[in-house]
Amino acid sequence: MVFRRVLISSFAIVGLGVILGAQAPVLDLKLGLWENTIVTNIGGAPPVDTSKMSPEQAAKIAEAMKGLAGDRTMTEKTCLKKEDLENESFMLPHDAKTTCTRTVGTNTKASFVADVICTGERPMKGQVNIQSLAGGTALKGAVKMETSARGSTMNVAMTMSGKYLGSDCGSVK
């Protein structure tokens, strides 16, 4: 369960961070409160050796690994501020053991596309594609990443959609 959350969070942070890191995007997005939905699908989770675990522990691990299969949906509210967009490390992983670089292919008001390569403890590679819609009040995107762990290759595909809720973020940071 914890492994799944860490893995999904890592990919989500890397995926969203790629959008807004290195070269500041010129995407036309309204500043303020957003509701974003991310659907994540992970394929090829690494095997776990349960031979030295109790039957109860092995069953818990097996159940957690089943939880990695299929789509996972996460919806959350975020506050997008001007300084966030201007910060080169906005939403990038804050992990000293992984370094990501990106090559921007498209950076317009309507579209941001970048190839990503991460090295270190969690090496990954992939692509991010984000589109601004409806005059900056909506977005959609896709992130496809591949990583290797314990001799297995995992593929992560994420689709994102977001809608602008208003200029007042209230208590949302």
VENPE-V570060 format. One record per run of one state. SS is the DSSP state (2 for helix, 1 for strand, 0 for the rest). FROM is the first residue (numbers start at 1). TO is the last residue. If there is no record, write none. Layout:
BEGIN
ss=(SS SS)
from=(FROM FROM)
to=(TO TO)
END
This chain:
BEGIN
ss=(0 2 0 1 0 2 0 1 0 2 0 1 0 1 0 1 2 0 1 0 1 0)
from=(1 2 21 32 44 55 67 71 81 82 87 98 108 111 121 124 134 137 138 150 152 167)
to=(1 20 31 43 54 66 70 80 81 86 97 107 110 120 123 133 136 137 149 151 166 173)
END
